[in-house]
Amino acid sequence: MQVPLRPAWLALAEHARSIKHRHLRDLFSADPARFYRYSIQADNLLLDYSKQRLDQHTMGLLRQLAEQAGLRTWIERMRAGEPINHTEGRPVRHADLRAGDTAPSEVKAVLARLAGFCEQIHGGQWRGFSGERITDVVNIGIGGSDLGPRMAVHALAAFQQPDINVHFVSNLDSADLASTLTRLNPRSTLFIVASKTFTTLETMANAGTARNWIVAAAGNEAAIARHFVAASTNLAATAEFGIAPENVFEFWDWVGGRFSLWSAIGLPIALAVGFRHFEQLLAGAHAMDEHFFKAAPDSNLPLTLALVALWNTNFLDAHSQGVFPYSHSLALLPSHLQQLEMESNGKRANRDGLAVDYPTNPILWGAAGTNGQHSFFQLLHQGSELVACDFIALGKSDFPLPGHHSGLLANCLAQSSALAFGQTVDEARVAGIPEHLLPFRRFPGNQPSSTLVLPELTPFTLGQLIALYEHKVFCLGVLWNLNSFDQWGVELGKQLAGKLAPCIRDEAPTDGLDPSTRGLINHLRRFRSTPHD
Ligand code: F6P
């Protein structure tokens, strides 16, 4: 059945006709208790969704939709290890990676090896080829093998271990690796080659160049064993690269790339903040899993986030989702969520392979507050686009300095309030705005937003936050009848790039190419400096 034919979907479409044009001002004056009615506190997290353009009837219908979509059954199927990623024939078991005492034995075994490895690096027992201790770790990976760990290491800067710096290199552009290596000493640098498949072009190219850098400095290949470890599911390929089996931290094909920071892919996090803190990150995510699996629909945080997102996307026509953490440490969260949400649910074929005739994942973007206020917030306040916004605030600063945090919070709340309620011409007049400027000082408001409050940013609360969005993605996949766990769309560009590279090097004819690509290649060939670059 196509999703829109579900009875609750049809009822929502009907209901949307009456509520769509109501202003948040009206909704709040009709119900001053909105904050209490539309906020959920679970564990230590608060979600206020009272500034969303919905009422109790909306939420009732949305919850009915989740029931009609069989959400409970899908959760059970995921937990039972059924291959719900049916186009790849794989189960979806990332929650098992953070299940603590109840985690599978193979997960516990890898965690124990990671703990031992961190101890050797932090304790200085692991030495480079010349006997120096490791001071710098470079994670080479891309997509899910980069964004999650990079975001978490940045987010947990307050927990940074002394004497170790963790760097991330992802881009095929040699500027990324080269600019990182110029700051490093090969004698004290360790590389983690992070790749689920160990075939990804960017990662293999960067890893190969890094290997040459180490071999050139050491004068022999034996140094590779002291300077390279890998996180991968492909043990044959790691061996072929020359990484000793004892230096490979395994994970499994039932871990999706964008859900993999809880696996061996999280090694850079554990090295940056210490294994104990990495375990707390896992524990926070596990707490969110338990909440998601057990909480009733009306107090379920991930489900509520998903239902609100579906309402905004499919019934209010908001095709853009902004994420604004008012936390400098969470500045990379929007990039991680971009992959998590857009690679998971940016799809147009449903689970049966039929074309969907309803919008799926909106475009997700964002930046840390208050910086965003001085760039794109103008469009949110007075532009013509409806943008659903998530604000994220911390109860306490992770780097407290007098006077900063209250100002930061004031700005966060001011933005969501201004976006919701705007300013009428009359209010501008009363505020003393000259008559000729009144049209420019009108703010329509009615931009929907939710605000998430974390008491503080710790490994535990970060784990909760990431897992919250992961389960939101899962719920939306069920509601939109999509497989959220494959990513076929990424393939086409990869295949084409493979065909074009020899053309750019002048090693293959350009005859069969489209005229634009052919023209660009001919133009670009003029700039090539060396035959092999
Ligand atoms: O971008 C496509 C993708 O397959 C992601 O899903 C994945 O996170 C990334 O490439 C990296 O893949 P790998 O870890 O296998 O190198």
Residues whose N, C-alpha, C, O or C-beta is under 5 A from the ligand:
A	BS01	F6P	I142 G143 G144 S145 A194 S195 K196 T197 F198 T200 T203 G257 R258 Q487 V490
